[in-house]
Amino acid sequence: MLIREATEGDWAGIWPFFHEIVAAGETFTYPLDLGAGEARAWWFPAAPSRTVVAVDEGGTVLGTAKMNRNHMGNGSHVASASYMVDPARSGQGVGRALCEYSIEWARAQGYRAMQFNAVIETNVYAVRLYRDLGFEVIGTLPEGFKHPKHGYVGLHIMHLAL
């Protein structure tokens, strides 16, 4: 697996699983009916943010990550990131590789910490991965997310000092 900067041409490989994940409504706070154009604009923010893809030997997109400042101004020293892995590639280490990459990116860019603002508490695989990589739950917004199967569940705020 290779992780590299995403190009506009990668969107065709990202959009099918991006759309599937968002439309399922279980792991992102994005609108369920988010269209391809608006989604692309959200997922490919301007520099100094960065979007990457994990690809296999044949160039197939396995997953993607978007890395950015969590806040502006006096809070701009804290990074954030979002990850999407093609559900067909789940359990193959793609998410871990993307998360490790984003942590190294944040360190190299001089960020002092990473913060994830909305990790749905029922997303147990993501919560476990982030904890394995050193993130801590520093707060939970009770019933902050309306899960389509579990009803109202908490949104974790997770933090990693860099």
Backbone as ProteinMPNN parsed JSONL, in Angstrom:
{"seq_chain_A": "MLIREATEGDWAGIWPFFHEIVAAGETFTYPLDLGAGEARAWWFPAAPSRTVVAVDEGGTVLGTAKMNRNHMGNGSHVASASYMVDPARSGQGVGRALCEYSIEWARAQGYRAMQFNAVIETNVYAVRLYRDLGFEVIGTLPEGFKHPKHGYVGLHIMHLAL", "coords_chain_A": {"N_chain_A": [[0.847, -1.178, 0.0], [0.513, 2.2, -0.798], [0.737, 5.499, 0.35], [-0.194, 8.575, -0.765], [-0.248, 12.013, -1.936], [-3.477, 13.132, -2.759], [-5.022, 13.459, -5.947], [-7.004, 15.384, -8.281], [-7.95, 13.519, -10.082], [-8.236, 11.264, -8.517], [-10.674, 11.423, -7.308], [-12.735, 10.035, -8.582], [-12.28, 7.442, -7.735], [-12.595, 7.69, -5.015], [-15.184, 8.746, -4.498], [-17.338, 6.71, -4.799], [-17.171, 5.001, -2.417], [-17.069, 6.971, -0.46], [-19.575, 8.191, -0.775], [-21.228, 5.98, -0.136], [-20.531, 5.546, 2.577], [-21.198, 8.019, 3.799], [-23.963, 8.227, 3.149], [-24.958, 6.083, 4.603], [-25.01, 7.066, 7.156], [-23.831, 6.517, 9.67], [-21.302, 7.168, 10.689], [-20.31, 9.729, 10.138], [-20.895, 13.26, 10.448], [-21.943, 14.468, 8.275], [-24.313, 15.752, 5.817], [-26.793, 13.406, 4.802], [-27.59, 13.297, 2.177], [-25.542, 14.359, 0.679], [-24.074, 15.727, -2.148], [-21.912, 14.854, -4.947], [-20.281, 16.979, -5.942], [-20.25, 18.966, -3.889], [-19.277, 17.383, -1.815], [-16.72, 16.716, -2.779], [-15.524, 19.242, -2.731], [-15.479, 19.687, 0.039], [-13.816, 17.598, 0.86], [-11.414, 18.059, -0.356], [-9.753, 20.332, 0.739], [-8.202, 23.61, 0.633], [-4.64, 24.271, 0.602], [-3.018, 25.133, 3.662], [-3.972, 22.607, 4.234], [-4.322, 19.053, 3.651], [-4.971, 16.345, 1.484], [-4.935, 12.887, 1.171], [-4.469, 9.688, -0.436], [-4.712, 6.17, 0.014], [-3.37, 3.676, -1.854], [-3.417, 0.613, -3.771], [-1.106, -1.716, -5.348], [-1.943, -1.646, -7.986], [-2.98, 0.852, -8.231], [-5.534, 1.287, -7.302], [-7.823, 3.018, -5.309], [-7.9, 2.656, -1.907], [-8.534, 3.896, 0.451], [-8.859, 7.09, 2.107], [-7.665, 10.202, 3.445], [-8.223, 13.298, 5.082], [-6.52, 16.096, 6.108], [-6.145, 18.787, 8.343], [-6.156, 22.138, 9.82], [-7.571, 22.325, 13.052], [-8.806, 24.501, 14.166], [-8.931, 28.069, 13.614], [-6.825, 31.021, 13.714], [-5.75, 31.764, 16.991], [-6.033, 29.152, 17.732], [-4.923, 27.6, 15.845], [-2.809, 25.861, 16.032], [-3.479, 23.29, 16.475], [-4.141, 20.259, 14.991], [-6.411, 18.399, 12.853], [-8.147, 15.554, 11.521], [-9.779, 13.49, 9.084], [-11.044, 10.33, 8.085], [-11.639, 7.904, 5.574], [-12.341, 4.671, 4.623], [-12.602, 2.347, 2.048], [-15.328, 0.259, 2.394], [-15.099, -2.36, 1.448], [-12.478, -2.878, 1.863], [-12.051, -2.998, 4.523], [-10.514, -3.804, 7.646], [-7.99, -4.367, 6.731], [-5.858, -2.843, 7.49], [-5.753, -0.327, 6.392], [-7.015, 1.982, 7.431], [-5.535, 2.351, 9.82], [-2.972, 2.839, 8.743], [-3.45, 5.242, 7.358], [-4.168, 6.908, 9.498], [-1.813, 6.877, 11.072], [-0.113, 8.067, 9.216], [-1.265, 10.643, 9.073], [-0.786, 11.597, 11.641], [2.01, 11.76, 11.665], [2.296, 13.633, 9.62], [1.092, 15.873, 10.853], [2.891, 16.305, 12.976], [5.227, 16.9, 11.505], [4.43, 19.281, 10.355], [4.453, 20.968, 12.46], [2.376, 21.108, 14.31], [0.92, 21.098, 17.586], [-0.801, 19.349, 18.717], [-3.415, 16.908, 18.066], [-6.864, 16.883, 17.369], [-9.935, 15.291, 17.38], [-13.138, 16.09, 16.591], [-15.671, 14.9, 16.516], [-16.23, 11.946, 17.063], [-18.124, 9.262, 16.645], [-19.556, 7.465, 19.243], [-20.408, 4.842, 18.91], [-18.889, 3.925, 16.858], [-16.936, 1.751, 17.144], [-14.609, 0.548, 16.139], [-13.084, 2.666, 15.099], [-12.771, 4.239, 17.434], [-11.301, 2.458, 19.021], [-8.974, 2.151, 17.425], [-7.972, 4.819, 17.419], [-7.465, 5.153, 20.151], [-5.52, 3.162, 20.473], [-3.467, 4.401, 19.125], [-2.797, 6.419, 20.794], [-4.601, 8.484, 21.333], [-6.923, 10.159, 23.483], [-10.163, 10.082, 24.95], [-11.53, 13.072, 25.663], [-13.84, 14.221, 26.277], [-17.396, 13.854, 25.986], [-20.169, 14.479, 24.055], [-23.278, 14.08, 25.108], [-25.782, 12.213, 23.474], [-25.257, 13.467, 21.048], [-25.373, 12.715, 18.415], [-27.485, 11.398, 15.977], [-27.96, 8.278, 15.437], [-28.72, 5.975, 12.851], [-29.421, 3.347, 13.556], [-29.018, 2.97, 16.314], [-30.181, 5.065, 17.612], [-30.077, 8.087, 19.548], [-26.788, 8.837, 20.259], [-23.575, 9.28, 21.854], [-21.088, 11.797, 21.035], [-17.718, 11.647, 20.796], [-14.98, 13.683, 21.795], [-11.737, 13.621, 20.878], [-8.254, 13.526, 21.723], [-4.795, 14.046, 21.048], [-1.65, 14.629, 22.215], [1.08, 16.052, 20.582]], "CA_chain_A": [[0.0, 0.0, 0.0], [1.217, 3.477, -0.898], [-0.057, 6.686, 0.694], [0.327, 9.715, -1.528], [-1.173, 13.141, -2.053], [-4.59, 12.879, -3.672], [-5.181, 14.337, -7.105], [-8.398, 15.502, -8.729], [-8.297, 12.266, -10.74], [-8.557, 10.24, -7.52], [-12.04, 11.568, -6.81], [-13.562, 8.966, -9.155], [-12.093, 6.268, -6.895], [-13.028, 8.008, -3.653], [-16.607, 9.065, -4.395], [-18.276, 5.607, -4.532], [-17.226, 4.591, -1.009], [-17.414, 8.182, 0.292], [-21.032, 8.306, -0.841], [-21.796, 4.855, 0.614], [-20.306, 5.773, 4.007], [-21.992, 9.172, 4.247], [-25.386, 7.916, 3.031], [-25.321, 5.155, 5.675], [-25.322, 7.905, 8.312], [-23.41, 5.907, 10.924], [-19.977, 7.544, 11.188], [-19.968, 11.123, 9.85], [-21.963, 14.223, 10.689], [-22.259, 15.099, 6.988], [-25.689, 15.518, 5.35], [-26.916, 12.101, 4.169], [-27.802, 13.467, 0.737], [-24.437, 15.168, 0.177], [-23.772, 15.466, -3.546], [-20.511, 14.636, -5.294], [-19.552, 18.243, -6.074], [-20.045, 19.563, -2.57], [-18.426, 16.463, -1.062], [-15.356, 16.883, -3.266], [-15.025, 20.521, -2.216], [-15.203, 19.507, 1.467], [-12.751, 16.625, 1.084], [-10.179, 18.581, -0.929], [-9.585, 21.732, 1.163], [-6.997, 24.3, 0.152], [-3.427, 24.259, 1.433], [-2.052, 24.11, 4.02], [-4.593, 21.308, 4.463], [-3.797, 18.031, 2.742], [-5.774, 15.146, 1.275], [-4.128, 11.789, 0.658], [-5.136, 8.421, -0.706], [-3.966, 4.926, 0.13], [-3.639, 2.925, -3.078], [-2.718, -0.66, -3.89], [-0.098, -1.771, -6.408], [-2.573, -1.311, -9.255], [-3.468, 2.226, -8.201], [-6.905, 1.364, -6.799], [-7.951, 3.759, -4.052], [-8.374, 1.826, -0.797], [-9.013, 4.788, 1.496], [-8.436, 8.473, 1.966], [-7.632, 11.012, 4.668], [-8.169, 14.756, 4.939], [-5.839, 16.646, 7.282], [-6.342, 20.233, 8.353], [-6.2, 22.799, 11.134], [-8.847, 22.127, 13.722], [-9.366, 25.841, 14.362], [-8.152, 29.138, 13.003], [-6.298, 32.005, 14.662], [-4.955, 31.301, 18.126], [-6.212, 27.705, 17.895], [-4.456, 26.95, 14.619], [-1.694, 24.955, 16.323], [-4.065, 21.969, 16.692], [-4.556, 19.635, 13.732], [-7.495, 17.435, 12.862], [-8.146, 14.714, 10.328], [-10.917, 12.611, 8.858], [-10.615, 9.162, 7.336], [-12.636, 7.018, 4.991], [-11.78, 3.469, 4.013], [-13.569, 1.582, 1.27], [-15.798, -0.848, 3.239], [-14.603, -3.625, 0.91], [-11.079, -3.008, 2.303], [-12.051, -2.929, 5.976], [-9.752, -4.833, 8.332], [-6.726, -4.626, 6.046], [-4.837, -1.927, 7.976], [-5.764, 0.925, 5.635], [-7.324, 3.071, 8.356], [-4.38, 2.553, 10.71], [-1.902, 3.463, 7.966], [-3.832, 6.636, 7.109], [-4.108, 7.642, 10.761], [-0.393, 7.061, 11.399], [0.405, 9.054, 8.268], [-1.738, 11.979, 9.433], [-0.093, 12.006, 12.862], [3.353, 12.175, 11.245], [2.118, 14.886, 8.874], [0.848, 16.941, 11.826], [4.165, 16.574, 13.66], [6.142, 17.551, 10.56], [3.927, 20.626, 10.101], [4.643, 21.762, 13.674], [1.204, 21.149, 15.186], [1.21, 20.675, 18.957], [-1.77, 18.318, 19.103], [-4.495, 16.587, 17.131], [-8.161, 16.775, 18.026], [-11.067, 14.854, 16.573], [-14.27, 16.769, 17.204], [-16.946, 14.185, 16.479], [-16.076, 10.513, 16.847], [-19.363, 8.659, 17.131], [-19.158, 6.467, 20.231], [-20.72, 3.493, 18.427], [-17.881, 3.577, 15.863], [-15.991, 1.128, 18.072], [-13.324, 0.276, 15.483], [-12.344, 3.923, 15.056], [-12.408, 4.609, 18.803], [-10.218, 1.551, 19.437], [-7.777, 2.517, 16.679], [-7.443, 6.093, 17.905], [-6.895, 4.907, 21.48], [-4.278, 2.41, 20.262], [-2.453, 5.334, 18.64], [-2.498, 7.383, 21.844], [-5.659, 9.473, 21.56], [-7.766, 9.992, 24.658], [-11.464, 10.745, 24.951], [-11.459, 14.141, 26.663], [-15.208, 14.634, 26.546], [-18.419, 13.248, 25.144], [-21.428, 15.211, 23.967], [-24.333, 13.076, 25.195], [-26.833, 12.237, 22.453], [-24.869, 14.452, 20.043], [-25.471, 12.146, 17.065], [-28.666, 10.54, 15.798], [-27.54, 7.1, 14.691], [-29.902, 5.367, 12.245], [-29.763, 2.06, 14.173], [-28.9, 3.008, 17.771], [-30.811, 6.261, 18.161], [-29.165, 9.152, 19.959], [-25.564, 8.34, 20.89], [-22.607, 10.333, 22.158], [-19.988, 12.198, 20.147], [-16.478, 11.825, 21.548], [-13.901, 14.58, 21.403], [-10.527, 12.862, 21.156], [-7.081, 14.393, 21.71], [-3.461, 13.457, 21.092], [-0.556, 15.601, 22.287], [2.159, 15.706, 19.67]], "C_chain_A": [[0.891, 1.239, 0.0], [0.258, 4.581, -0.473], [0.607, 7.86, 0.001], [-0.713, 10.821, -1.543], [-2.245, 12.815, -3.083], [-4.591, 13.9, -4.802], [-6.657, 14.414, -7.452], [-8.864, 14.201, -9.382], [-8.657, 11.151, -9.777], [-10.008, 10.301, -7.054], [-12.955, 10.462, -7.341], [-13.431, 7.669, -8.353], [-12.558, 6.453, -5.469], [-14.549, 8.08, -3.551], [-17.501, 7.853, -4.129], [-18.318, 5.186, -3.062], [-17.506, 5.777, -0.101], [-18.937, 8.298, 0.37], [-21.704, 7.206, -0.012], [-21.701, 5.095, 2.117], [-21.176, 6.912, 4.526], [-23.478, 8.862, 4.22], [-25.853, 6.937, 4.113], [-25.622, 5.893, 6.971], [-24.85, 7.381, 9.643], [-22.114, 6.462, 11.505], [-19.563, 8.981, 10.913], [-21.169, 12.016, 10.107], [-22.328, 14.992, 9.417], [-23.732, 14.864, 6.634], [-25.756, 14.203, 4.567], [-27.055, 12.19, 2.651], [-26.715, 14.322, 0.085], [-24.098, 14.754, -1.252], [-22.277, 15.404, -3.809], [-19.715, 15.933, -5.364], [-19.251, 18.885, -4.743], [-19.116, 18.686, -1.725], [-16.966, 16.623, -1.481], [-14.748, 18.164, -2.73], [-14.687, 20.415, -0.725], [-13.982, 18.639, 1.689], [-11.4, 17.082, 0.539], [-10.003, 20.049, -0.534], [-8.261, 22.302, 0.649], [-5.838, 24.123, 1.128], [-3.543, 25.358, 2.487], [-2.663, 22.759, 4.392], [-4.078, 20.327, 3.415], [-4.781, 16.873, 2.672], [-4.874, 14.096, 0.642], [-5.016, 10.605, 0.346], [-4.164, 7.293, -0.397], [-4.368, 4.112, -1.091], [-2.881, 1.599, -3.046], [-1.746, -0.611, -5.065], [-0.656, -1.387, -7.768], [-3.122, 0.102, -9.321], [-4.9, 2.381, -7.734], [-6.926, 2.072, -5.456], [-8.608, 2.859, -3.002], [-9.01, 2.658, 0.308], [-8.418, 6.163, 1.288], [-8.458, 9.166, 3.331], [-7.554, 12.48, 4.284], [-7.591, 15.296, 6.23], [-5.9, 18.168, 7.211], [-6.158, 20.796, 9.755], [-7.558, 22.517, 11.748], [-9.568, 23.458, 13.913], [-8.478, 26.847, 13.66], [-7.556, 30.005, 14.111], [-5.457, 31.383, 15.755], [-5.152, 29.829, 18.452], [-5.64, 26.921, 16.73], [-3.249, 26.031, 14.813], [-2.174, 23.526, 16.609], [-4.589, 21.449, 15.359], [-5.793, 18.766, 13.95], [-7.385, 16.606, 11.593], [-9.437, 13.924, 10.277], [-10.451, 11.501, 7.931], [-11.816, 8.427, 6.771], [-11.907, 5.873, 4.313], [-12.901, 2.764, 3.262], [-14.024, 0.399, 2.13], [-15.339, -2.223, 2.742], [-13.166, -3.897, 1.348], [-10.955, -2.958, 3.822], [-11.245, -4.088, 6.566], [-8.411, -5.154, 7.709], [-5.615, -3.658, 6.459], [-4.797, -0.581, 7.27], [-6.018, 2.108, 6.57], [-6.171, 3.376, 9.287], [-3.259, 3.273, 9.964], [-2.204, 4.933, 7.697], [-3.728, 7.471, 8.378], [-2.658, 7.886, 11.167], [0.241, 8.106, 10.482], [0.005, 10.465, 8.692], [-1.077, 12.488, 10.704], [1.316, 12.496, 12.516], [3.302, 13.482, 10.461], [1.961, 16.048, 9.853], [2.133, 17.307, 12.576], [5.105, 17.349, 12.75], [5.729, 18.989, 10.274], [4.026, 21.521, 11.335], [3.422, 21.896, 14.555], [1.58, 20.601, 16.555], [0.3, 19.543, 19.425], [-2.673, 18.006, 17.923], [-5.761, 16.434, 17.953], [-9.176, 16.311, 17.003], [-12.319, 15.335, 17.286], [-15.533, 15.927, 17.341], [-16.731, 12.723, 16.113], [-17.298, 9.845, 17.479], [-19.007, 7.477, 18.032], [-19.459, 5.045, 19.802], [-19.767, 3.047, 17.317], [-16.697, 2.954, 16.615], [-14.638, 0.853, 17.429], [-12.472, 1.54, 15.429], [-11.885, 4.327, 16.458], [-11.245, 3.745, 19.283], [-8.911, 1.907, 18.732], [-7.156, 3.786, 17.232], [-6.824, 5.922, 19.288], [-5.579, 4.143, 21.366], [-3.137, 3.328, 19.841], [-2.191, 6.486, 19.612], [-3.535, 8.459, 22.099], [-6.435, 9.127, 22.824], [-9.101, 10.674, 24.418], [-11.411, 11.797, 26.045], [-12.835, 14.71, 26.987], [-16.148, 13.934, 25.591], [-19.669, 14.114, 25.21], [-22.546, 14.176, 23.997], [-25.396, 13.301, 24.109], [-26.537, 13.257, 21.351], [-25.012, 13.982, 18.612], [-26.682, 11.233, 17.007], [-28.291, 9.404, 14.853], [-28.775, 6.403, 14.111], [-30.324, 4.037, 12.868], [-29.844, 2.131, 15.69], [-29.585, 4.212, 18.414], [-29.763, 7.292, 18.548], [-27.992, 8.567, 20.744], [-24.597, 9.504, 21.066], [-21.592, 10.565, 21.048], [-18.765, 12.436, 21.023], [-15.64, 12.951, 20.943], [-12.627, 13.848, 21.843], [-9.299, 13.719, 20.909], [-5.806, 13.57, 21.764], [-2.455, 14.588, 21.159], [0.551, 15.129, 21.356], [3.489, 16.159, 20.249]], "O_chain_A": [[1.892, 1.303, 0.713], [-0.901, 4.597, -0.888], [1.803, 8.105, 0.157], [-1.881, 10.614, -1.215], [-1.949, 12.284, -4.153], [-4.205, 15.055, -4.619], [-7.46, 13.611, -6.978], [-10.029, 13.822, -9.256], [-9.315, 10.188, -10.17], [-10.516, 9.342, -6.472], [-13.851, 10.005, -6.631], [-14.374, 6.881, -8.3], [-12.881, 5.481, -4.786], [-15.135, 7.533, -2.617], [-18.381, 7.959, -3.275], [-19.407, 5.028, -2.51], [-18.13, 5.602, 0.946], [-19.505, 8.481, 1.446], [-22.646, 7.48, 0.731], [-22.667, 4.877, 2.848], [-21.816, 6.785, 5.57], [-24.191, 9.194, 5.167], [-27.022, 6.96, 4.498], [-26.399, 5.411, 7.796], [-25.408, 7.759, 10.674], [-21.84, 6.259, 12.688], [-18.53, 9.413, 11.425], [-22.315, 11.582, 9.997], [-22.952, 16.051, 9.487], [-24.333, 13.893, 7.095], [-24.872, 13.918, 3.759], [-26.679, 11.265, 1.931], [-26.952, 14.94, -0.953], [-23.865, 13.578, -1.53], [-21.474, 15.848, -2.989], [-18.58, 15.98, -4.889], [-18.121, 19.304, -4.492], [-18.264, 19.201, -1.001], [-16.076, 16.66, -0.631], [-13.588, 18.18, -2.319], [-13.702, 21.002, -0.278], [-13.193, 18.899, 2.596], [-10.359, 16.553, 0.929], [-10.097, 20.926, -1.393], [-7.341, 21.569, 0.287], [-6.033, 23.859, 2.314], [-4.117, 26.412, 2.214], [-1.943, 21.858, 4.821], [-3.474, 20.724, 2.419], [-5.354, 16.471, 3.685], [-4.142, 14.38, -0.305], [-6.158, 10.523, 0.797], [-2.95, 7.445, -0.531], [-5.552, 3.884, -1.336], [-1.848, 1.472, -2.389], [-1.589, 0.432, -5.701], [0.069, -0.862, -8.612], [-3.668, 0.512, -10.345], [-5.439, 3.487, -7.762], [-6.133, 1.758, -4.569], [-9.722, 2.369, -3.19], [-9.907, 2.193, 1.012], [-7.584, 6.373, 0.408], [-9.179, 8.759, 4.241], [-6.913, 12.855, 3.302], [-8.092, 15.005, 7.316], [-5.726, 18.758, 6.145], [-6.024, 20.062, 10.734], [-8.571, 22.474, 11.05], [-10.794, 23.527, 13.83], [-7.4, 26.508, 13.171], [-7.763, 29.747, 15.297], [-4.565, 30.578, 15.489], [-4.503, 29.308, 19.358], [-5.846, 25.711, 16.634], [-2.728, 25.483, 13.841], [-1.371, 22.656, 16.947], [-5.377, 22.112, 14.686], [-6.161, 18.448, 15.081], [-6.609, 16.934, 10.696], [-10.1, 13.717, 11.294], [-9.571, 11.706, 7.094], [-12.869, 8.34, 7.403], [-10.978, 6.08, 3.532], [-14.008, 2.607, 3.778], [-13.186, -0.396, 2.558], [-15.206, -3.152, 3.539], [-12.684, -5.023, 1.22], [-9.843, -2.882, 4.344], [-11.286, -5.208, 6.056], [-7.756, -6.115, 8.114], [-4.546, -3.65, 5.849], [-3.9, 0.223, 7.524], [-5.316, 3.117, 6.504], [-5.859, 4.544, 9.523], [-2.663, 4.212, 10.493], [-1.314, 5.778, 7.797], [-3.256, 8.608, 8.343], [-2.312, 8.997, 11.568], [1.039, 8.931, 10.929], [0.83, 11.378, 8.676], [-0.83, 13.687, 10.833], [1.758, 13.529, 13.018], [4.169, 14.34, 10.622], [2.613, 17.082, 9.707], [2.421, 18.486, 12.783], [5.709, 18.337, 13.167], [6.579, 19.83, 9.982], [3.713, 22.709, 11.261], [3.42, 22.72, 15.47], [2.455, 19.743, 16.67], [0.596, 18.862, 20.407], [-2.7, 18.725, 16.924], [-5.74, 15.928, 19.075], [-9.271, 16.859, 15.905], [-12.533, 15.018, 18.457], [-16.376, 16.211, 18.192], [-17.016, 12.308, 14.989], [-17.472, 9.867, 18.698], [-18.248, 6.594, 17.634], [-18.815, 4.116, 20.29], [-19.834, 1.898, 16.88], [-15.617, 3.539, 16.71], [-13.614, 0.917, 18.11], [-11.269, 1.488, 15.685], [-10.732, 4.715, 16.643], [-10.303, 4.257, 19.889], [-7.857, 1.959, 19.367], [-5.952, 3.832, 17.487], [-5.767, 6.49, 19.566], [-4.624, 4.444, 22.083], [-1.976, 3.068, 20.16], [-1.452, 7.417, 19.293], [-3.358, 9.275, 23.004], [-6.582, 7.959, 23.184], [-9.168, 11.715, 23.765], [-11.264, 11.465, 27.221], [-12.978, 15.568, 27.858], [-15.745, 13.479, 24.521], [-20.16, 14.437, 26.292], [-22.748, 13.463, 23.014], [-25.838, 14.424, 23.868], [-27.459, 13.845, 20.785], [-24.799, 14.76, 17.682], [-26.881, 10.395, 17.886], [-28.307, 9.557, 13.632], [-29.778, 6.256, 14.81], [-31.479, 3.636, 12.722], [-30.651, 1.427, 16.297], [-29.564, 4.356, 19.637], [-28.692, 7.36, 17.945], [-28.179, 7.892, 21.757], [-24.787, 10.577, 20.494], [-21.283, 9.68, 20.25], [-18.77, 13.315, 21.885], [-15.607, 13.134, 19.726], [-12.462, 13.504, 23.013], [-9.29, 14.545, 19.996], [-5.74, 12.538, 22.433], [-2.406, 15.425, 20.257], [0.911, 13.952, 21.346], [4.533, 15.959, 19.628]]}, "name": "protein", "num_of_chains": 1, "seq": "MLIREATEGDWAGIWPFFHEIVAAGETFTYPLDLGAGEARAWWFPAAPSRTVVAVDEGGTVLGTAKMNRNHMGNGSHVASASYMVDPARSGQGVGRALCEYSIEWARAQGYRAMQFNAVIETNVYAVRLYRDLGFEVIGTLPEGFKHPKHGYVGLHIMHLAL"}
